[in-house]
Amino acid sequence: MRKLLSLVAVVALGSSMVACGSDKKDEFGAGGVKVTSDFGQKPTITHREGEPDKALVTEVLKEGDGPEVKKGELLTANYLGQIWRDGKVFDNSYDRGAPSSFPIGTGGVIPGWDEGLVGKKIGSRVMLSIPSDKGYKATGNEQAGIKGDDTLIFVVDLVGAAANDTKLDAEPATSADTKIKVTGELNAEPKVTVPAGTKPPAKPGKPVVIALGKGKPVEKASQLIGRYVVFDYTGKKQASTWDGQPASQTAPAQPGAPTDQLQVGPGPGGQAGALDGLAGIPVGSRVLVELPATKDAKGKAVNAFAVIDILNAFPAPKQQPQPGQ
């Protein structure tokens, strides 16, 4: 009887050990990667021992309920990137206190992002295990400590996405205090008509709301996601985010897309900026902004105004300390 009980105990213990071993194996998700913390929080990444998968691995850790990310959009996301080989976190937006924005699906980021994030829903947390051929390839990224054969693990929180045809949720303003007429659909490049003889102001006035959005008011020290067209005071277009960018030695040609390079001050050092007057205006608005005069290469004064679509707003990134500080 004692031998029988001992045998039963051994069998039970063996089963328990097998189960524990199975649990150990199953604690890692797709690609042998485990991620802790929730959407919006800085993640901690661990992975199984041994070599990573040779193919791109994607796993939706938490699915959002927003629209799907489309090719050509400007994707706004929080992210953390880590090297499989040594566990080094080489970049993350969480420490900066603000998401970052990237053109997606058009070759503006590494292929693993383009392939792994298009089609995912806004509000999702996505894990990407990216082999070198879909990352920084054979050249790697020496500054980040990435070798040419490194697999990279990313956790990406999809915060928002916008395109040139994203329609503003806005109502036309009842009265716009400007002689300049702004026309066009709220999902298309605006057009302007400037009365003949219009002279630029001595100094920029307050922004003029053309269409009033229904979103939250823009706060001071914000980074905007937006579209714009810059005109001179004859009504001639000078620049536009609807216009694409030609290819360069380091990047392929990019289609027109919104930008995240619109800053509402004060800046990190308290400095003022041309767009500070947008504070308090709701997200979703179309606004005419008179710009400070600049000088061209010959020293001639250049005066212009911009029509800006405010698509979203986030806190401006924290100023990162420089080495030695």
N, C-alpha and C positions, 0 to 999 in steps of 0.2 A: 504493500500500500504506500509506504514512504517513497519507494522508487517511482511508483506511478505518479504521486504528487510532485515529486521532483521533476519528472518528465513533463508533466503538465505545466509546471512553473517555467521550465526551460523553453517550452514551446510558446507559452504566453509572452515570456521575455523576448524571445526571438521575434515574435510578431510585433511586439512593441518597438523593438529596434528597427525592424524593417519599416514600420510606419514612421518612425522618427526620421529615418533616412529619406523616406519619400517626402516628408514635410520639408526637410532641408532642401531637397531638389526643387520642390514646388514653390519655395519662397521667392524665387526669381520669376519675373514675367517674361514677356516676349524678348528674344535675343539674350536671355540670361541676365536681364537688368531689373533691379528693384529700385523704386522711387518712393520716398516718404515725403509727407506734407501735402497740403491741399492746394487747389488752384489759387493762384495769387500769392502764395507763400514761397519763399526760397526753398527749393527742393534739396534733398540729400540723395545722392546716387551711389548705389553699390552694384557690383556685378559678380557673376559666378567666376570661379577660377578658370584659368585656361584661356584659349584663344577666342576672340569674338566671331560672330557670324561673318561670312564673307560677302553676304548680300545686304542690301538696305533692309532694315527692320523698322516698322512703325507700329506703335501701339497707342490707341486712344485710352488714356488712363481715366479720363472723365469727359464724357461727351456733353458739349454745350447745346443750347437750344436756339442759337443764332443762325443766320444764313451761312451757306457753304462759302468757303474762300474760293475765289475765282482767279484764274490765270490773268495776269496783268494788273491786279489790284495792288494797292499799297497796304501791306499787312502790318498791323501794329501788334506787338507781342512782348511779353516778358519771357526771358529765356536764361538757361544756364547751360554752358558747354563744358564737357569734361573729357579728358583723354583716357581711353581704356587702359593703355599701357601702364600708366603710373598714377592714375586717379587725380591728376592735376586739373583743377577748375581754371580754365584759361580765360573765360569771359562770362559775365552774367550781368543782367540789367537790374536785378533785385537790389543790389548794393547801391546802384545809382538812384534808386527811388522813383524810377519812371520807365515805362516801356520804350522800346525802340521800334522803328518802322523800316520796312524793306519792300522793294518791289518783288512780287512773287510770281514764279512761273515764267519768267522772261530772261533768265540767265544773269540776273543781278545779284544772286546769292549762290552759294554752293549747290550743286545738283541735288544733294540729299534733301535740302529744304524745298526746292522747287517740286520735287517728285513726292515728298512725304507730306506736305502741308496743303497743297491744292486739293480742294474737295472736303477738307475737314470743316467742322462747324465752329463758328465764333462762340467763345465760351468754353472751348475744349482745352484739356491739358493733353499734350501729345508727347510721347517718347520716341526719339529717333536714334537708332544705332546706325551710324553712317561709315561705311568702309572708305578707305582712302580714295578709291576711284570715283566716289561721289562726294568727296570732301575737298581737301586741298591738293589732291593728286600727288604726284611724285615730288613736287617742289616743297610741299608742306607749308608751314608758316613758322619761320624761325623765331620771330618776335614772340609768338604765343607758345613756343616750345613744342610745336606740332611737327613730327617727322613725316617723311613722304609715305610711309606705310601705316600711319596711325589710324585706328578706328576712333571715331568721336561719338560721344553720347550727348544728346541734347534733350532737355525737357523744355517744352515750349507751351506757354499759356497764351492762347489766341484771344486777344483783347478786342480787336476791331479790324475792319477792312473797308477801304473806300476806293472808288474809281472815278474817272472823269464823267461817267454817266450816272453816278449816284445822285438821286434826286434829293434836294434839300426839303426838309419838313418845315415849310415856312409859308407865311402869308405876305402878299405884297404890302409894303408900308403905305399907310393912308396918305402921307405926305412926305416927300423927300426934299430936304432943304439944300437943293443944288440945281444949277442950271443945266448940268450935264444929264442927258437922258440915257438911262441904262435899260436895255431890252434883252430878251432871250429867255428861253425856258430855264427852269431851275435845275436841270440836269444837263446843261449844255454851256458852251463857252459864251459869256455875255458879250454883247455889242454895246457900243456907246455912240451917241451923237453929241458933239461938242459945238455949241453956238459959235459962229465965226467971230473972231476978235476976242475970244475968251483968254484972259491973262491969268497966269498962275498966281496963287495967293502969296502975299509977302511972307507968311509962315503958315504951316499946315493948320487947318481947323480940326474940329471934332469929326470923327467918322460919321458918315451918313448911311443910315440903314435903308437899303433898297427893298429887302424882304426880311421880315422878322421871324427868326427861328423859334422853335418850341422846346429847345433843349435847355440844359442848365446854363446859367450865366458863366462866361469865361472869367476865371479868377486871375488875379495878378500872379506874376511869375509862372506863367503857363507856356507850354509848348503846344502849338496848334497843328492839327492835321487839316490841310486846306488846299484850295485851288485858287489861282489868281491869274489875272491878265493886267499887265502894266501898259498904260497909254500915255502919250504926250498930250499937250493941250491943244493939238490939232485933231486929236482923236485917232492918231496912228498907233497901232499896236507895236510895243517895244519888246515884250516878253510874255510868255504864257506857259502855264503848266499843261495846257492841252497840246502843246507842240512837243514832239519827241526829241530825244537826244541822240546825236550821231555816235557811231562806234568810236572807241578810242583804242589805244594800245593795250589798255588793261581791262576794258569792259566792252561787251557787245552793245549795239544800238538798243536804245530803250524807248518804248512808246511813251507818249504823254501820260502823265499820272499825277495824282495829288502829291503834295510834299509835306514833310514834317519840319521844315526849316523856317517856321514862322514863330517868332518868339515874342511873347508879351511880357514886358518887364515888371518890376526892375530886374536887371541881370544879376549874376552872382556877386558882382562888386557894387551893386546899387545903381548901375548905369541905366539911363533911360533909353528907349528905343522908338522906332517909327510906328510900331503897332501897339504901343501901350494903351492907346485910347480904346482898344477893343475889349478891355476889361469891363465886365458888366453886361456885354452884349451876348444874347443867348446863342448857344451852339445851334447850327442849322441856318444861320442868317447869311444873307448876301449884303456886303457892305462896301461902300466907296470910301477909300482912304487917300487923303492927300499926302504925298511923300515929301520929305525934306529935299531941298535942292542939292544936287551933286555937281561935280565938274567932270567933263570928258577929258580925253588925253591932251587936248589943246588948251585946257583951262576954261573952256566955255561952260556956263551954267546949264545944267540939264534939269528941267522940271517935269514931274510926272505924277500920275495918280494911279491907284490900283483898284480893281474890283475884286474882292476876296470872298470866297465861299468858305465859311467856317464849318468843317465837317465833324471835328471832334476836338477835345482839349484834354490835356493831361498835365500834371505837375511837371515843371521843367526839371531835368536831371540835376542831381546834386553835383556840385563841383568836386571833382576827384582830386585828392592830394597828389602833388607831384613827387617823384622820388627824392628823398632827402628831407621832405617836409615833416 
